[in-house]
Amino acid sequence: MAGGSGTRLWPLSRAGYPKQFLVLNGNTSLFQQAADRLATLGAEDIAVRPPIVVGNEEHRFMVLDQLREQKIAPEAVLLEPVGRNTAPAITLAALQAIESGQDPVLVVTPADQTVTDGPAFTAALQDAVRQAADGAIVILGITPDRAEIGYGYIRSGVEGAGLRVEAFVEKPDAATAQRYLDQGGYYWNSGMFVLRASVWLKALQQFRPDIEQATRVSFSGKAVDGPFVRPAKDAFAAVPSESIDYAVMERCPGSAIALRMVPLAAGWNDLGAWEAVWQVADKDASGNASRGDAIIADSRNTLVHATSRLVSAVGLDNIVVVETPDAVLVADRSKSQDVKKIVNQLTASQRDEQNLHRKVHRPWGWYDSIDMGERFQVKRIMVKPGASLSLQMHHHRAEHWIVVQGTAEIVNGDKTLLLTENQSTYIPLGQVHRLSNPGKVPLEIIEVQSGSYLGEDDIVRYQDTYGRN
């Protein structure tokens, strides 16, 4: 499940670039780490099929690019036209999984979690898969190591050689969380579930037939474009929005559905706030953690995340500092959950910092708006080898292109040009044009726009590889 609104780890995450695509530790994103972990579940009695990804239409090429970097080809990428929470998302995946006539066990996991003990994770998931193969719904319960008030809890009881789920408990206050820790038998709800596709569909039909039927109608009207599967938009918009927990899981105890739990002690964290990022990060003797070009002095238990420049901190205690090219967050670590208040203000003010970074990723590469003023804007543009922008025209701006790396093939009106480093061209207002990279290395250009209106919506597309015309 790779949806997300990009609010929890703002300003590093944005609506257009949510946290599962971020590299917060190591060299791979949380999404890539999740895909790699699931690929290790194979055993003599467990065959692993390619992953099914459920995500957002706007993130579809990031999903493919990041999986391609890990040399993973997905079985399908299901694109939700609107967000409808996790119950419809898993229903889409279950319907996709049974299309071949099989009834596989689904390992359902969010794409934005982190695990530090890979072998322990694999062993627990293999145990859960074997139990789910016999018809049970299995939840991964995280063995708590502190009195955490930010997670929902699962109360478990012994059943034969395993554990059954007796009840789900909402996020507790501090005293109740400490009692759960002292008493034992309580686990954090990880949001990871293992069950056969048919078992999910039957359970949903029993408890929330409206969601099951509406999602099935939307899936039956799907459009398929290579790996992308798009449910019918209007039909999916009519699906009730509900979580897996509320729709099914919390209704199972006391019913005929076998609901079991497998404990997971593998250094799990859902990275739901900057506080959680600090918890899993490597720290110095004073409890400080940093990433990027950061210098910290005379500070304790502080996180500094620098993206584009040197960030220095002196005399801080339990503070989070996150720097990006267009925004800086400074927060008390204990209040990092409240970053959503800032995002809500940005949304209400219709500011771009809520939605996009200064550096914007596109299916063909990216662009970085490095400077702007009245009637001009300067962008640095990277085009992947073999990729091409759309054949397009602008009503309100002219453009100058200067090649700084690689080779550019440029359609400029009725001419086709091949430009290399330090060569340039001018595209008058209203001229049809296209930029392509015919080479084997990334192409980088500097684009200078000038005109009365420089918005991204001043684009008339005539041809487009990515279906945007």
TAZIFEN-V378515 format. One line per field, one symbol per residue. ss: DSSP state (A for helix, B for strand, O for the rest). psi: psi as a letter, one per 30 degrees, with the letter a starting at -180 (. if undefined). A space follows every 50 residues. Layout:
ss->???
psi->???
This chain:
ss->OOOOOOOOOOOOOBOOBOAAAOOOOOOOOAAAAAAAAAAOOOBOOBOOOO OBBBBBAAAAAAAAAAAAAOOOOOOBBBBBOOOOAAAAAAAAAAAAAOOO OOOOBBBBOOOOOBOOOAAAAAAAAAAAAAAAAOOOBBBBBBBOOOOOOO OOBBBBBBBOOBBBBBBBBOOOOAAAAAAAAAAOOBBBBBBBBBBBAAAA AAAAAAAOAAAAAAAAAAAAOOBBBOOBBBOOAAAAAOOOOOOAAAAAAA AAOOOOOOBBBBBBOOOOBOOOOAAAAAAAOOOOOOOOBBBOOBBBBOOB OOBBBBOOOOBBBBOOBOBBBBBBOOBBBBBBAAAAAAAAAAAAAAAAOO OAAAOOOOBBBBOOBBBBBBBBBOOBBBBBBBBOOOOBOOBBBOOOBBBB BBBBBOOBBBBBOOBBBBBOOOOBBBBOOOOOBBBBOOOOOOBBBBBBBB BOOOOOOOOBBBBOOOOOO
psi->jhakfgeehkgeklefilffgkjfkbglleeeeeeeeffgfkaegjkkll lkkkakefgefeeeeeeefghkjleljkjkflkgafeeefeeeeeeegff flilkkjjklghlkkfieeeeeeeeeeeeeeffgflkkkjkkjkglikff lllkkllkjbgaklkelkklklleeeeeeeeeelgklkjfgkkklkeeee eeeeeeeifeeeeeeeeeefglkkjbfkjjlkeeeeffkkklleeeeeef fekfafkjjlkkkjighkkghflfeeeeeflklafggkklkaikkkkhlk hkkkjkeflkkkkkhkjhkkkkklfglkkklkefgffgffeeeeeeeefh kffeellejkklffblkjjfllajglkkkkkkklkflklljllkfgllkk kkkfkakkkkkjbgkkkjkakglllkjlkfkklkkljfaglkkklkkjkk afkglffikjkekkfggf.
